[in-house]
């Protein structure tokens, strides 16, 4: 009997290693049909899940409370599973080289608890070759087992989009791969239980790894092009959003928007690809150019703000500036790898300590990672400038009357408003006397 059939009959279990924004929704989805062990090294996170609390907001508290996932921080529990899915983050170091520490650490954990006849599938975004060249030796070393004989491996890149309620695990085609045809079929069958949109069988593990890393590199390059256009059009005194709306009426125009590129994928994955390219003797040109543009956008936003403050005769040093939104994307509590921190750091360079408000963000995480504390909306008053940084639903509903209250009442002082994502009506605010700017 195949491993897939054993899992279906609940004779064998599936394990999820890493229960973040990606791993946890997968664990919950699988638990609707099979036995699932959900493992994470973060004991605090496991306790929250056990209490029915979803700190990621990806599936919601009710789904966590109702699911049958056996949440644990005890790695020996993994010995009860035969199909292991590794979904840990793959960040970059400060010098933009890949940080494989989490995926290596997870491989050590799985290896220590690996049993004969198991399949280990990696979901973490990596450059082609990591699964076979880096992870397999660790699994073999820790387990004493031989890959291809005692256990098999596969790769199925995560495509979950944090905070996106439309493109979910169930609605996205899942790329699957295996070290041989037999493994590929097992992996494809197991994932078919949750990937209702179907699976795409990649011809090799390296092909699947490469497919994932270029998906986000493509988005990064397209956004970099929009950011460059924004810089050019701002110098020309042309509104970029209006240009894109006009160009977007053509059937084959790609509708990307300028913006700050953060998070764990778009701003990170291109560096994995260029790192590997450098290793084999090719220096990336387009990919790294796009990265440079996107990495500098926080600085560009602050430079634009400073120019607007000068235009409004407002002293730069100690100017009162509020930033609305700190997460890396809208309606998502995750602050890791947010590029709003670049704006904060750049403002500090000008002697400005901004008031930061984000009702959606994980405040504890922001404090631990960046040493920043958030204020409440009540603190946003008597401001010289307001930066609408993230288009949370909570900010999209702000009226002009509410925004007016962020500035000194009954004052002739010019109101400077930086609307990074362009969520407000530019003409309305300019008509009302605001100095309004957007990318």
Secondary structure, DSSP 8 states (H G I E B T S, - for coil): --HHHHHHTTSSEEEEE--STTHHHHHHHHHTTS-EEEE-S-HHHHHHHHTT--TT-SS-HHHHHH---EEES-GGGGGGEEEEEE-----B-TTS-B--HHHHHHHHHHHHT--TTEEEEE-S---TTHIIIIIHHHHHHHH---BTTTEEEEE------TT-SSS-GGGS-EEEEESSHHHHHHHHHHHHTT-TT-EEE-SSHHHHHHHHHHHHHHHHHHHHHHHHHHHHHHHHT--HHHHHHHHTTSTT----------TTTHHHHHHHHHHHHHHTT---SHHHHHHHHHHTHHHHHHHHHHHHHHHTT--STT--EEEE--SSSTT----TT-SHHHHHHHHHHTT---EEE-SSS-HHHHHHHH------GGG--SBSEEEE-S--HHHHT--HHHHHTTB-TT-----EEEETT--S-HHHHHHTT-EEE--
